[in-house]
Amino acid sequence: MAPFIPGVLSLAEALPQGAFDLVLLAVPHRTYLDLGEQALRGLLAPGGSLADLKGVLEGRADWSL
């Protein structure tokens, strides 16, 4: 995974490429929120889940607390 260097790489470029069974949004940092739900879902394997621990995706995640 490439290091995230603000101003040099975007977070999307720094994220590992691949298919994950679970993407867990655990902290509502603006950098992650700016990616948007579709970009986060783009990291998922078929049948994978998007989890939103803080509820910041306002019901658009597969599950949240």
N, C-alpha and C positions, 0 to 999 in steps of 0.2 A: 504494500500500500504506500502510495506517495505521501509525504508529509503534507499536512494542511498548513500553508503559509499564506496568511491573509494578504491580498494584493498580488500574489504571485500565482497561486492556484485557486480555483474555485473549490468549494466544498464538494460539489458534484464530481470534479476531476480527481479529488483526493480520496473519495470513497472507494473501497475495494469493488471491483467488478465481479459479478457472480450472482448466483441465485441463492437466496437465504430462506430458510424455513420460517424465520421470525425476524421482523424488524421492530424493535422496541424503542419508541420515543419516550425516554424517561425524564428528560429535562427540556423545558420549552425555550431553548436558546433561539434567538432570532435567526441565526444561521441555518438551523435545521428547519424552522418553520418556513423560511423563505424558499426552501426547496419545493415545498408543496406536497400534497398527498400523492399525486401521480408519480413524482420522482421517487418518493419513498416506496411506493408500491412497485416501481420498476426494479427495485432491488430484490423482490421476492421471487422465489421459485413457484411454479404452478402449485396451487393449493396452499401457499404460504400465508401467514397472517401478519397484519399490521396492528401492533398494540400501542396504545396511547396511555401511558401511566398517569399523566396529568389532565387528560381530557381537553387538551388545547385544539384538537382537530374537530371538536364539536360534533361528535357522533359519526364522523366519517371513517373512523378506524374500525377494524373487525371486533376489537374489544378495548375497553378502557375502565378505569376505576372511577 
